[in-house]
Amino acid sequence: MAPDAAHVPGEWSVREVVLHLVAAEEIVWQARLEALATEVFPHWAWTEPGSWSGPGDDTWHGAIAAFAE
């Protein structure tokens, strides 16, 4: 299966899943780790990011490069 092809219509491609993981890392996890380090009782709302958007997000190799950072 090609990284840009969705396995099932309406589902995410492998590239889109990788971009979602990048977004979750940047938007959710880094913010929560910062809150854990600086707040006595951190609290955060549920966040469900979509795909990360940035340089190279239009290719499989760009998505993997963003994930590796």
Contacts in CASP RR format, 6 or more apart in sequence:
PFRMAT RR
TARGET T0000
AUTHOR 0000-0000-0000
METHOD contacts of the structure
MODEL  1
MAPDAAHVPGEWSVREVVLHLVAAEEIVWQARLEALATEVFPHWAWTEPG
SWSGPGDDTWHGAIAAFAE
1 7 0 8 1.000
1 14 0 8 1.000
2 13 0 8 1.000
3 13 0 8 1.000
3 14 0 8 1.000
3 15 0 8 1.000
3 60 0 8 1.000
3 63 0 8 1.000
4 13 0 8 1.000
4 14 0 8 1.000
4 15 0 8 1.000
4 60 0 8 1.000
5 13 0 8 1.000
6 12 0 8 1.000
6 13 0 8 1.000
6 16 0 8 1.000
7 13 0 8 1.000
12 20 0 8 1.000
14 60 0 8 1.000
15 59 0 8 1.000
15 60 0 8 1.000
15 63 0 8 1.000
16 51 0 8 1.000
18 63 0 8 1.000
18 64 0 8 1.000
18 66 0 8 1.000
18 67 0 8 1.000
19 50 0 8 1.000
19 51 0 8 1.000
19 52 0 8 1.000
19 53 0 8 1.000
19 57 0 8 1.000
19 63 0 8 1.000
19 66 0 8 1.000
20 49 0 8 1.000
20 50 0 8 1.000
20 51 0 8 1.000
20 52 0 8 1.000
21 67 0 8 1.000
22 52 0 8 1.000
22 63 0 8 1.000
22 66 0 8 1.000
22 67 0 8 1.000
23 49 0 8 1.000
23 50 0 8 1.000
23 51 0 8 1.000
23 52 0 8 1.000
24 49 0 8 1.000
26 52 0 8 1.000
27 47 0 8 1.000
27 49 0 8 1.000
28 47 0 8 1.000
28 49 0 8 1.000
31 44 0 8 1.000
32 42 0 8 1.000
32 44 0 8 1.000
35 42 0 8 1.000
35 43 0 8 1.000
35 44 0 8 1.000
36 42 0 8 1.000
51 57 0 8 1.000
52 66 0 8 1.000
54 66 0 8 1.000
55 62 0 8 1.000
55 66 0 8 1.000
56 62 0 8 1.000
56 63 0 8 1.000
56 65 0 8 1.000
56 66 0 8 1.000
57 63 0 8 1.000
57 66 0 8 1.000
END
